[in-house]
Amino acid sequence: MARVEQARKNIKYSTIAYILKITLQFVVRLVFVKSLPIEYLGINGLLSNFLSMLSLAELGVGPAIIYSLYQPLAKKDTATIKALIALFKKAYTAIGLFIIGTGICLLPWLDWFIKGNTVTDIHWFYLVFLLNTGISYFYSYKRNLLIADQKQYINSIYQSSGQIALAVLQIMFLLVYPSYLIYIILMLLVTVSENYAVAKKTDGVYPYLQEKNVQVLSADIKNTILKNIKAMIAHKIGGMTVFSTANLILSKFVGLTAVGLYSNYYLVIAASNSFAGQFFASITASIGNLIVLERNQKKVDIFKVTEFIVAWQALIIVCGFFTLLNPLIELWLGKQFLFDEVVVTWLIINFYLTYMRMAVNAFKDASGLYWNDRYKPLAESVINLIASVYLTIHYGVIGVIWGGIISTLLTCFWVEPYVLFRNSIEIKLKDYFKDYFKYAAVTLLTSVVSKWLYTKLFIEVTIINFVLGVVLCLVVTNAVWVLVFRKREEMVYLHNIARDKFGMKFL
């Protein structure tokens, strides 16, 4: 029960933090596009992706050590926890310094990634982004202890405070003195302040971290960490190639304007992925505790419920995107920032394939199965890079989306569940895909019906019609899901929790 309570607390605070963060990001982006040329929006997306590539230097140290913390935290083994955090500190300090040093060495080649660059001072912008990325590692190792110990809610509170402060400051300066350099310097200052505050809070929650007597880690723990880090190198390369190169490819072969337009859609889509990320960051430590302490059938039951929740969320989001994504962009930024419906549809398909991996990856990471699929991300990254570059050269923006879809279907789509079910949770792969395609079919049909209803009921793009469209999508998706799956064990389980904890009934 303590595990459920911790997960519920984490989800509550993470959801509040998520709503605040996304709302502020949308407001800041609106002020940004009204205050600065669209090329600066492209620069922002390009530099974010470029520095994400440098974060490859982290090499999976974080996830590997976090996984190693689950067991000593469950057993309250403070000696091992202190030793792991000391190792974490050394590793992250070295990583931060390496990123800054390597980033400075790459500075002369920055212009190569930009087709027809007309923005001055881009090298100064890059240096601020570089410092923001590198310095963040100097204190963030303590943040991961809170996450591993099922205290993500503390992290969420500090992140929300930082996001609010940053948004207010950025909006003020954009309105009074619209300078992109000041805009990103504020980001750097808030990053440093937030990480320092979280580190001090962690010291208060775990006072034994201040003790000087730190034992040497056992050979078994070191070997496990090293093995997982070796495997995570491949995962980091794969993740970087798939999720951090789209803007680089668009900038090189299409131009900064395309990056700017793409980044607006990506912000909306990333907001939804961020929601899932917050949800799973809130429960992954609880899943790790479950993996360590519970029998297989309990793990199977919780996995199926988690996958069911993810599919339900995906239905709501996909239906909303399919019906309302372009109206949202038009109301928010204007018609000049729109992609055509074909591009948007492929963006949504790519989103669905990515979102539906969330449950499998949460359980796979909590099980520490980094080594078992170490070759998958390498194959994924090669396929993605080749396909994205080729298709972008020939088809433009839509090509980079197709590249992501192709690489996902050929690798992640089947390898990740196969590895999980073979090594941690005993579920037949065919049963998993049977449920997957049921969920996908319901999502497709419901989205088509919702969009048809919206186009029949609402002709003009107005705020009132948009709000009514949101209500329409919420009502249709939830009604269809509950009706179709009302007799499934997962739905009954969720209904019982809602009834017992919140007094809610929906069956």
C-alpha positions, -999 to 999 in steps of 0.1 A, spaced: 0 0 0 29 24 7 40 18 -29 6 28 -42 5 59 -19 39 71 -30 30 66 -66 -3 85 -62 15 114 -44 42 115 -72 15 114 -99 -5 142 -83 24 166 -79 39 157 -113 6 164 -130 3 198 -114 39 205 -123 32 193 -159 2 216 -164 21 246 -151 51 239 -172 32 233 -204 9 264 -199 39 286 -193 58 271 -223 29 280 -246 27 315 -232 64 320 -236 64 307 -271 36 330 -281 55 361 -267 87 347 -284 72 345 -319 56 380 -315 89 396 -302 117 379 -323 120 368 -360 111 332 -368 148 324 -375 154 327 -338 128 300 -332 147 278 -356 180 286 -338 164 276 -305 153 242 -318 186 236 -336 208 244 -305 186 223 -282 191 193 -305 228 200 -310 234 201 -272 213 170 -267 238 152 -289 266 163 -266 246 148 -237 256 115 -252 286 119 -230 264 109 -200 267 73 -215 238 60 -194 255 65 -161 224 79 -146 199 51 -154 225 24 -145 232 39 -110 195 47 -104 187 10 -111 214 0 -86 198 22 -60 164 4 -60 175 -26 -39 195 -7 -12 167 18 -9 142 -10 -4 164 -26 22 175 8 38 211 0 32 225 35 38 261 25 34 256 13 -2 234 43 -10 262 67 1 288 48 -19 266 49 -50 259 86 -46 296 93 -42 302 74 -75 274 94 -91 290 127 -80 324 118 -95 309 105 -127 285 135 -133 312 161 -125 335 145 -151 306 143 -176 297 180 -172 333 191 -177 337 168 -207 306 182 -223 318 218 -219 352 210 -232 340 190 -262 313 216 -270 339 243 -272 360 222 -296 329 218 -319 322 255 -320 340 261 -354 317 236 -371 284 250 -360 277 269 -392 279 237 -413 245 226 -398 227 257 -409 214 263 -445 215 300 -454 222 313 -419 213 350 -414 215 351 -376 244 369 -361 259 360 -327 249 324 -330 282 313 -315 275 333 -283 240 317 -282 257 283 -285 281 289 -257 252 298 -233 234 266 -243 266 247 -238 271 260 -203 235 253 -194 239 217 -205 273 211 -188 267 229 -155 234 210 -150 253 178 -143 273 193 -113 244 190 -89 217 169 -106 231 136 -93 213 142 -60 180 148 -78 182 112 -90 182 98 -55 149 115 -48 135 99 -80 148 64 -72 134 67 -36 98 73 -49 100 110 -40 96 125 -75 70 149 -60 98 169 -43 116 171 -76 83 183 -93 79 211 -68 113 225 -74 110 221 -112 77 239 -112 91 268 -91 120 271 -115 97 270 -146 75 297 -132 104 319 -123 120 314 -158 88 320 -177 79 352 -158 115 366 -163 116 356 -200 82 371 -208 92 404 -190 124 407 -209 109 398 -243 82 424 -238 105 452 -225 138 443 -242 135 416 -268 170 400 -268 175 363 -275 208 364 -257 191 376 -225 164 350 -230 188 321 -229 210 336 -201 180 336 -179 176 299 -187 212 293 -176 207 312 -143 175 293 -134 191 260 -142 220 266 -118 197 279 -91 172 250 -94 198 223 -93 215 239 -63 182 241 -44 173 205 -52 208 194 -40 204 212 -7 169 198 -2 182 163 -9 209 168 18 181 176 42 160 145 33 190 122 35 214 137 62 236 107 61 249 119 27 270 145 46 288 118 64 325 114 54 328 77 60 319 62 26 325 25 20 340 10 -12 314 -6 -35 315 -43 -38 329 -59 -70 294 -73 -79 277 -39 -77 306 -23 -97 304 -50 -124 266 -47 -127 269 -9 -131 297 -12 -156 278 -38 -176 246 -16 -177 266 15 -186 282 -4 -216 247 -14 -227 233 21 -221 260 36 -244 241 20 -273 208 32 -259 220 67 -256 233 67 -292 200 54 -304 179 78 -285 201 108 -295 200 98 -332 162 93 -332 151 122 -310 179 148 -313 187 150 -350 154 160 -366 161 197 -363 197 192 -374 186 174 -405 159 200 -413 183 228 -407 209 213 -430 186 203 -459 155 225 -456 164 256 -436 158 274 -403 122 284 -411 112 247 -414 129 241 -381 109 269 -366 76 256 -379 85 220 -369 95 231 -334 61 245 -327 43 212 -335 71 194 -316 64 216 -286 28 205 -285 36 169 -291 65 169 -267 41 183 -241 20 151 -244 51 129 -242 62 150 -212 30 141 -195 37 104 -200 73 111 -189 61 127 -157 37 99 -151 63 72 -155 90 92 -136 65 92 -108 59 54 -108 92 39 -122 107 38 -87 76 20 -75 79 -4 -104 115 -10 -95 104 -18 -59 77 -41 -74 102 -59 -96 125 -65 -66 99 -76 -41 69 -92 -58 60 -125 -75 56 -127 -113 18 -127 -114 16 -95 -95 41 -79 -120 21 -92 -149 -11 -77 -135 4 -43 -129 20 -43 -163 -13 -50 -180 -30 -22 -161 -2 2 -169 -3 -7 -206 -41 -2 -205 -37 33 -190 -11 42 -216 -34 31 -244 -63 51 -229 -42 82 -226 -29 77 -262 -65 75 -275 -75 108 -259 -43 126 -271 -43 112 -306 -80 120 -310 -74 155 -298 -44 160 -321 -62 145 -352 -91 168 -346 -76 200 -331 -39 202 -336 -40 226 -366 -68 247 -351 -47 250 -319 -16 262 -339 -38 286 -359 -54 301 -327 -21 302 -308 4 315 -334 -15 321 -367 -21 305 -401 14 312 -413 27 286 -389 6 257 -401 17 225 -417 -7 208 -441 -30 179 -429 -8 152 -445 23 162 -425 2 165 -393 -13 131 -398 22 115 -401 33 134 -370 4 119 -351 12 84 -363 48 88 -352 36 101 -318 13 71 -313 41 46 -320 64 64 -295 38 69 -268 27 33 -268 62 22 -259 60 39 -225 47 10 -204 71 -15 -219 101 8 -214 92 17 -179 91 -20 -168 122 -28 -189 142 0 -173 130 -8 -138 141 -44 -145 176 -32 -155 174 -49 -189 199 -25 -206 223 -52 -217 197 -75 -232 187 -52 -261 220 -33 -264 221 -38 -302 186 -25 -308 193 12 -305 223 10 -327 202 -6 -355 175 19 -348 199 49 -351 215 37 -383 181 31 -399 167 64 -387 196 85 -398 199 69 -433 161 70 -439 156 105 -425 184 121 -445 174 104 -477 137 111 -474 142 147 -462 164 154 -492 136 141 -515 104 149 -497 112 177 -472 98 179 -437 76 148 -440 108 128 -448 122 132 -413 89 120 -398 89 89 -421 125 82 -410 114 80 -374 84 58 -382 104 33 -403 131 29 -376 106 24 -349 86 -3 -367 118 -22 -377 133 -22 -342 116 -8 -311 81 -19 -320 89 -56 -314 123 -58 -298 115 -40 -266 85 -61 -256 103 -93 -267 132 -84 -243 109 -76 -214 88 -107 -217 117 -130 -222 138 -117 -193 115 -101 -166 77 -105 -170 62 -138 -183 38 -126 -210 34 -141 -245 44 -117 -272 14 -126 -293 -10 -117 -264 7 -84 -260 3 -75 -297 -33 -88 -297 -41 -62 -271 -19 -36 -288 -38 -38 -321 -72 -38 -304 -62 -5 -287 -49 9 -320 -80 -1 -339 -102 17 -313 -80 47 -314 -81 50 -352 -119 46 -355 -126 69 -326 -103 96 -340 -119 95 -374 -154 97 -360 -144 126 -337 -129 146 -365 -159 140 -387 -182 152 -360 -161 183 -353 -160 193 -390 -198 189 -392 -205 208 -360 -179 236 -362 -170 255 -394 -149 284 -382 -117 282 -361 -126 302 -329 -117 298 -293 -152 288 -284 -153 262 -311 -119 249 -300 -130 245 -264 -162 228 -275 -140 205 -297 -119 196 -267 -151 187 -248 -163 167 -278 -130 147 -280 -130 140 -242 -166 128 -241 -163 106 -273 -130 90 -264 -138 82 -228 -173 70 -236 -160 47 -263 -131 34 -242 -153 26 -212 -180 10 -234 -157 -12 -254 -134 -23 -225 -158 -22 -196 -155 -59 -189 -117 -61 -190 -99 -69 -158 -78 -38 -161 -109 -16 -163 -125 -33 -133 -92 -28 -114 -91 9 -122 -128 13 -114 -122 -3 -79 -93 20 -72 -114 51 -83 -143 39 -62 -123 31 -31 -99 61 -31 -120 88 -47 -156 77 -45 -158 77 -83 -179 52 -103 -178 49 -141 -189 13 -148 
